[in-house]
């Protein structure tokens, strides 16, 4: 259910982002087209002003005159540059275009276009219109070519940094050309567009946060459902079995003779002690979870926490058990709660023996790394599958592997207790395991001597 909800949420957000992306792209493209058209008009206006500035200069020269008429003389040469390639039907438009293009052709040798003057008019008009930007102007004709560059540092959105090119022919032959390479300024992406962009980003972030919160809520619900299922199974099966066994032993003891009765009462007593120990573990873990367990921290020799468990398993062992310790000098003393650390080590040793074959080899080693004291417990057991290694520390979780069920029953509390003991000491527990070869649990405890003796 969780995976399905996550998949649907991810697909939904990607669809939303795609729709917003297309909408923003079209909006930005529209603004670019608008800016391009406005800039082209400004460039043409600057070309007219540059031409007019040359006319003013030429008007001061003696014996220079130009006559322009709508009526073409009968003896005009067909290949004249002024009328070359002109094929316009509208007389008014013809007059306007002809004057400008004719003047460009007429003056190109006497007083050619000044690219710096054109750039000055162009940049001034851009500033007036609030469209200032970086550009490169290039003028070329059959005889020569000039280039000028105008650069103004602008803060812009790197995502929208792009350029466009304009080409404006100056004569009818189109061999006199002004080319402009222009950068879209940041002003194109401001105003209403910027507001819409920010609103879109804010909406997307809000939706992503909502999906994350929804996913976390679903994950908690699934986790709680699993815990509920495990608790139900635990109460109906694991607690019921020893209770039923105790009741049966008591009933048999009541009917048995005086010699047999103590045996059955002893079995019943063992089951009741086991249940009491189990309930104590549950209560202890609950205190750890609520951070209500006081820690009796002190400096102690780690051998004191390990040796009792070695001695316990050397008495009437059901398997061939060999426990090897490697505790070098200088790696013996640790600061922490000896009772809880010893219990955690005992749980790991018990698991190593339970989930191993008839010949059990356990290596226990200690070492120090900075402020951390590490205890490593390695066994040659059946191992834990990779897909279960991240779950074994959960409360009431028991391995699903068939071999685990055959080796012995568990309640899914031992490793959870180990995890909480290590957390209470501000440390961490790591697991390395391979099916068929064994497992290695490493408890790294922060040995911070002198700190307060409670869980933080």
Secondary structure, 3 states (H helix, E strand, C coil): CHHHHHHHHHHHHHHHHHHHHHHHHHHHHHHHHHHHHHHHHHHHHHHHHHHHHHHHHHHCCCCCCCCCCCCCCCCCCCCCCCCCCCCCCCHHHHHHHHHHHHHHHHHCCCCCCCHHHHHHHHHHHHHHCCCCCCEEEEEECCCCEEEEEECCCCCCCHHHCCEEEEEEECCCCCCCEEEEEEECCHHHHCCHHHHHHHHHHHHHHHHHHHHHHHHHHHHHHHHHHHHHHHHHHHHHHHHHHHHHHHHHHHHHHHHCCHHHHHHHHHHHHHHHHHHHHHHHHHHHHHHHHCCCCECCEEEEEHHHHHHHHHHHHHCCCCCEEEEEEEECCCCCEEEEEHHHHHHHHHHHHHHHHHCCCCEEEEEEEEEEECCEEEEEEEECCCCCCHHHHCCCCCCCCCCCCHHHHHHCCCCCCHHHHHHHHHHHCCCEEEEEEECCCEEEEEEEEECCCCCCCECC
